[in-house]
Structure formats: structure tokens, C-alpha cells
């Protein structure tokens, strides 16, 4: 199955959209992002001016960033400075602890997730609002300037009566028909996992013939278990139905029987 192609995302001009646009123009936000990008540059992990063009590039940068963070945290220079502040003691005072934290902030690469939290808090946004956190992340690393409003939601929910997982599409107040149509290929990737999934619904053109072959074969096989008699059953089916279906061959019988049994939900 070929990978679905994403279509351009529809912009939802709602409260969140304009809240995000106001943030982008806020001097505090601009300065905070500039500081963060400058710190990335200082530790050898600079970002492109307009962000990465592909998410995979961001992922590669992220791996490099955390490798750098780990290496700097294990460096001799870092450990020596911490020992200098604490005197090498296991138990340290509050003043020494604060001094160590200040050193970490100035020396180690910034933990940017915490910076996202500072931004969310500054603009009085719910800290659990994942979409605004995602907006900040996508703006910094990919140059995206729009709030990533979900157009709809696809969820698996367990039916308490049947104990089976069921697939639901949740619509929002801003959802449009085009949102579902344009993303149908992605929705069907989950639909594939539903019991009884039917991909291409085509008419069974040889249904009458196949059903007759199947019923005749079952009747002949009802009390037959030995293989030679199984093979004989193929020829008997031909003798019964060959005149009605002149193109039918013994080589087709077993395949027709297997296919028909499967389609009817039976076993042979």
C-alpha cells in the first residue's frame, strides 16, 4: 500500500489562531526565542534561520543536541566547576545549590522543554494545552507560524458491552466535510485494523457458478476423508457441472471451494 500524500492543512481562523499570531508579535516572546536560538548556537547546535524544512532534519538535530548536552554534563570542565562551588561535599547548602543551578543554566545547553513551559506560563495558557506547546515547538524548529488546530479526531474506544475496540471520528465545531475527505487515506489506515475490513468492494461475478461448485463439492466430500477420494471429488464436480460451465477445469475446483468457504465464513 502506497503511503498517503498529505494535502495542505486548512487554516482555522479561531481564537487560538489569533492568540498565536499575537504571541509571535509580542516583544517578550521575540526576545525569549532569540535568546534560546543564541544558546543553541553557543553550544554548537545552531538552527537554520527559518527552521528546518523537514521534520526528519529536526529529529537529527535533536539527537545531536541531547548528545551534546550529555557530553557537556560529563565533561571534566563541568565537574571541576561543580566541585569548586560545592567543595566536593555530598550535602550542600541552599546557597551552593542555587549557585550550581545558575552554573548549569549558563554552561549546559538549555532544556528547551522548560523554556516552552515558561512561555506557556507567561501568556497564561493552560500548561496542559499540548497544541500551544506544539505551536511553540514547530515555530522554533520548523518555522511554522500557525496554531496546529486539530480539524477532527480519530480515536479507538473499547465497547464495554462487546469488549471490542471501535473506531470513532470526532467532529469539532470548525470541522468541514473537506477535512474528512482530504484526510480519508489517513483515516483508513486505522480502519484497516477493524474486524471485517473490506478494502475494494467488487461484485462476485462468478458467484452462481462458485456456489454451485462449492455445494456440490461439500456434498461429495461429506463422508470422504481419504486423499484419493478428494481428488476423485474434483472430477465428479466436473461431471456434474461441466456442461453448464464448459470453462470449468479440475484445477480450479479446489481454489473455488477455498475462496467460497472464506467468503461465506465457513470451513471446509
ABEGO torsion letter per residue (X at the ends): XBBBBBBBBBBBBBAAAAAAAAAAABAAAAAAAAAAAAAAAAAGBBBBAAEBABAAAAAAAAAAAAAAAAAAAABAAAAAAAAAAAGGBABBBAAAAAAAAAAAAAABBBBAAAAAAAAAAAAGBBAABAAAAAAAAAAAAAGBABBBBBABBBBBBBBAAAGBBBBBBBBBAABBAAAAAAAAAAAAAAAAABBGBBBBBBBBAAAAAAAAAAAAAAAAAAABABAAAAAAAAAAAAAAAAAABAABBAAAAAAAAAAAAAAAGBBX
